[in-house]
Amino acid sequence: MPLATLPVCGSSASETSPFPPGRIDVWSIVAGVCALIVAVIAVDRMVSVSRAQLAAPYDLASEGPQLASIEVIRSGLNPYSLEVFDDYPFVLTFYTPLFYYVVNAFAGQSPPVFAARVTSLTCMIAAGLFPILLSLRRSLITGALASAVFFLFWPVTINAAFAKIDPWPYCSA
């Protein structure tokens, strides 16, 4: 049977299936179980690392510049105005301020570090779940496996809940 006529894993096109009707596709079951195992490991790792990061009362890794930009916006100043650059403390905002405005809106009157970490974590999770959304019409197993593998990369896991702007572009891309 030509490869082009083989059904996509999980499809209902039984007329192109190389298996007799009513027979279980063993390889789809094996792939699904493997994807489930990888997904469980990825979720466990992501939850344990993110829980520790969200609870940390100190600067995790270069969160200071992000928090300083949030404080500038909180004080009512434009992060790119000369007042910010000419006065002490000097605050340099590297990126577009949308992330900082969103965090400031979520933080309310509380310290912005927790809101920034939750915003970053939410963006990273959204970016990681995107392959599942793309695969809904074809193979959910493939999308789940791609998402799980994304979350297993240590740079993704270790940077997921930092109060940094890095996950923001992953989510919006």
KOLBAMI-306258 format. One record per residue (C-alpha): residue in three letters; x negated, y, z negated. Coordinates in Angstrom, 3 decimals, decimal comma. Layout:
<sites>
@type:ala x:X y:Y z:Z
...
</sites>
This chain:
<sites>
@type:met x:0,000 y:0,000 z:0,000
@type:pro x:-1,490 y:3,392 z:0,912
@type:leu x:-2,512 y:5,540 z:-2,012
@type:ala x:-0,259 y:8,386 z:-0,831
@type:thr x:2,860 y:6,269 z:-1,399
@type:leu x:2,006 y:5,297 z:-4,960
@type:pro x:4,261 y:7,030 z:-7,496
@type:val x:3,004 y:9,540 z:-9,960
@type:cys x:2,609 y:7,982 z:-13,402
@type:gly x:5,930 y:8,217 z:-15,198
@type:ser x:7,999 y:8,932 z:-12,063
@type:ser x:11,204 y:7,118 z:-11,310
@type:ala x:10,459 y:6,337 z:-7,674
@type:ser x:10,826 y:2,574 z:-7,964
@type:glu x:10,993 y:2,077 z:-4,199
@type:thr x:7,319 y:3,021 z:-3,878
@type:ser x:6,200 y:1,169 z:-6,986
@type:pro x:3,771 y:-1,710 z:-6,461
@type:phe x:5,497 y:-3,497 z:-9,370
@type:pro x:8,681 y:-5,547 z:-9,015
@type:pro x:11,854 y:-3,868 z:-10,319
@type:gly x:12,287 y:-4,332 z:-14,046
@type:arg x:8,604 y:-5,027 z:-14,669
@type:ile x:6,802 y:-2,803 z:-17,148
@type:asp x:3,897 y:-0,751 z:-15,816
@type:val x:1,193 y:-1,893 z:-18,263
@type:trp x:-1,329 y:0,753 z:-17,228
@type:ser x:1,131 y:3,557 z:-17,924
@type:ile x:1,677 y:2,162 z:-21,404
@type:val x:-2,082 y:1,861 z:-22,010
@type:ala x:-2,639 y:5,417 z:-20,752
@type:gly x:0,180 y:6,694 z:-22,939
@type:val x:-1,185 y:4,973 z:-26,043
@type:cys x:-4,691 y:6,305 z:-25,336
@type:ala x:-3,334 y:9,827 z:-24,825
@type:leu x:-1,384 y:9,523 z:-28,071
@type:ile x:-4,474 y:8,410 z:-30,016
@type:val x:-6,581 y:11,263 z:-28,607
@type:ala x:-3,771 y:13,740 z:-29,328
@type:val x:-3,453 y:12,579 z:-32,956
@type:ile x:-7,208 y:12,919 z:-33,466
@type:ala x:-7,201 y:16,387 z:-31,877
@type:val x:-4,254 y:17,596 z:-33,973
@type:asp x:-5,798 y:16,252 z:-37,170
@type:arg x:-9,091 y:17,984 z:-36,441
@type:met x:-7,429 y:21,231 z:-35,413
@type:val x:-5,208 y:21,323 z:-38,507
@type:ser x:-8,020 y:20,609 z:-40,971
@type:val x:-10,390 y:23,197 z:-39,483
@type:ser x:-7,697 y:25,860 z:-39,042
@type:arg x:-6,379 y:25,374 z:-42,566
@type:ala x:-9,844 y:26,031 z:-43,982
@type:gln x:-10,355 y:29,054 z:-41,743
@type:leu x:-6,997 y:30,625 z:-42,593
@type:ala x:-7,647 y:30,228 z:-46,317
@type:ala x:-11,183 y:31,669 z:-46,256
@type:pro x:-11,339 y:34,927 z:-48,257
@type:tyr x:-14,555 y:36,096 z:-46,567
@type:asp x:-15,730 y:37,087 z:-43,086
@type:leu x:-16,091 y:33,847 z:-41,125
@type:ala x:-18,210 y:34,889 z:-38,169
@type:ser x:-18,406 y:38,415 z:-36,841
@type:glu x:-14,844 y:39,266 z:-37,779
@type:gly x:-15,938 y:42,653 z:-39,115
@type:pro x:-15,909 y:44,555 z:-35,801
@type:gln x:-12,431 y:43,240 z:-34,965
@type:leu x:-11,099 y:44,197 z:-38,386
@type:ala x:-12,724 y:47,630 z:-38,163
@type:ser x:-10,946 y:48,268 z:-34,861
@type:ile x:-7,647 y:47,219 z:-36,441
@type:glu x:-8,271 y:49,646 z:-39,327
@type:val x:-8,957 y:52,472 z:-36,843
@type:ile x:-5,602 y:51,828 z:-35,166
@type:arg x:-3,939 y:51,504 z:-38,568
@type:ser x:-5,236 y:54,953 z:-39,517
@type:gly x:-3,504 y:56,412 z:-36,451
@type:leu x:-6,589 y:57,118 z:-34,370
@type:asn x:-7,189 y:56,178 z:-30,770
@type:pro x:-9,937 y:53,498 z:-30,826
@type:tyr x:-11,619 y:55,193 z:-27,848
@type:ser x:-11,461 y:58,803 z:-29,077
@type:leu x:-14,590 y:60,803 z:-29,848
@type:glu x:-13,490 y:61,111 z:-33,485
@type:val x:-14,106 y:57,402 z:-33,913
@type:phe x:-17,556 y:57,487 z:-32,316
@type:asp x:-18,762 y:60,746 z:-33,876
@type:asp x:-17,753 y:60,069 z:-37,462
@type:tyr x:-18,867 y:57,608 z:-40,099
@type:pro x:-18,261 y:54,665 z:-40,058
@type:phe x:-19,058 y:54,133 z:-36,400
@type:val x:-16,533 y:51,688 z:-34,909
@type:leu x:-17,026 y:50,356 z:-31,430
@type:thr x:-14,026 y:48,633 z:-29,851
@type:phe x:-15,314 y:46,325 z:-27,142
@type:tyr x:-12,036 y:45,158 z:-25,640
@type:thr x:-8,681 y:46,561 z:-24,671
@type:pro x:-6,745 y:47,361 z:-27,834
@type:leu x:-3,622 y:45,258 z:-27,156
@type:phe x:-4,815 y:42,464 z:-29,469
@type:tyr x:-5,474 y:44,999 z:-32,227
@type:tyr x:-2,043 y:46,603 z:-31,832
@type:val x:-0,335 y:43,183 z:-31,958
@type:val x:-2,253 y:42,205 z:-35,096
@type:asn x:-1,500 y:45,563 z:-36,688
@type:ala x:2,216 y:45,079 z:-35,992
@type:phe x:2,194 y:41,607 z:-37,580
@type:ala x:0,086 y:42,646 z:-40,551
@type:gly x:2,390 y:45,394 z:-41,737
@type:gln x:0,963 y:46,786 z:-44,984
@type:ser x:-0,997 y:43,655 z:-45,896
@type:pro x:-4,700 y:43,189 z:-45,120
@type:pro x:-5,045 y:42,442 z:-41,402
@type:val x:-7,474 y:39,523 z:-41,675
@type:phe x:-4,800 y:36,837 z:-42,105
@type:ala x:-2,601 y:38,284 z:-39,332
@type:ala x:-5,612 y:38,438 z:-37,000
@type:arg x:-6,511 y:34,821 z:-37,731
@type:val x:-2,935 y:33,634 z:-37,204
@type:thr x:-2,685 y:35,613 z:-33,947
@type:ser x:-5,933 y:34,075 z:-32,683
@type:leu x:-4,810 y:30,589 z:-33,694
@type:thr x:-1,449 y:31,058 z:-31,985
@type:cys x:-3,164 y:32,188 z:-28,777
@type:met x:-5,547 y:29,225 z:-28,821
@type:ile x:-2,706 y:26,755 z:-29,394
@type:ala x:-0,696 y:28,329 z:-26,566
@type:ala x:-3,690 y:28,076 z:-24,236
@type:gly x:-4,207 y:24,444 z:-25,202
@type:leu x:-0,575 y:23,493 z:-24,678
@type:phe x:-0,442 y:25,036 z:-21,212
@type:pro x:-1,511 y:21,788 z:-19,443
@type:ile x:1,537 y:20,082 z:-20,941
@type:leu x:3,793 y:22,749 z:-19,429
@type:leu x:2,110 y:22,306 z:-16,064
@type:ser x:2,575 y:18,545 z:-16,167
@type:leu x:6,260 y:18,409 z:-17,118
@type:arg x:7,286 y:17,773 z:-13,514
@type:arg x:4,654 y:15,107 z:-12,907
@type:ser x:3,006 y:13,242 z:-15,739
@type:leu x:3,448 y:14,209 z:-19,340
@type:ile x:0,730 y:11,726 z:-20,303
@type:thr x:-1,839 y:13,536 z:-18,176
@type:gly x:-0,873 y:16,927 z:-19,617
@type:ala x:-0,967 y:15,641 z:-23,190
@type:leu x:-4,374 y:14,090 z:-22,612
@type:ala x:-5,706 y:17,325 z:-21,065
@type:ser x:-4,416 y:19,347 z:-24,022
@type:ala x:-5,864 y:16,902 z:-26,531
@type:val x:-9,260 y:16,955 z:-24,838
@type:phe x:-9,167 y:20,775 z:-24,835
@type:phe x:-8,642 y:20,771 z:-28,606
@type:leu x:-11,436 y:18,246 z:-29,128
@type:phe x:-14,090 y:20,617 z:-27,759
@type:trp x:-15,854 y:21,974 z:-30,826
@type:pro x:-16,044 y:25,591 z:-29,553
@type:val x:-12,258 y:25,593 z:-29,256
@type:thr x:-11,700 y:24,093 z:-32,685
@type:ile x:-14,315 y:26,143 z:-34,499
@type:asn x:-13,178 y:29,471 z:-32,978
@type:ala x:-9,429 y:28,898 z:-33,069
@type:ala x:-8,566 y:30,749 z:-36,278
@type:phe x:-11,297 y:33,384 z:-36,403
@type:ala x:-10,103 y:36,976 z:-36,501
@type:lys x:-11,637 y:37,517 z:-33,090
@type:ile x:-10,187 y:38,523 z:-29,766
@type:asp x:-11,668 y:35,545 z:-27,887
@type:pro x:-8,515 y:33,332 z:-27,813
@type:trp x:-6,375 y:36,221 z:-26,542
@type:pro x:-7,592 y:36,037 z:-22,906
@type:tyr x:-7,312 y:32,230 z:-22,891
@type:cys x:-3,635 y:32,556 z:-23,739
@type:ser x:-2,910 y:35,359 z:-21,290
@type:ala x:-4,798 y:33,809 z:-18,376
</sites>
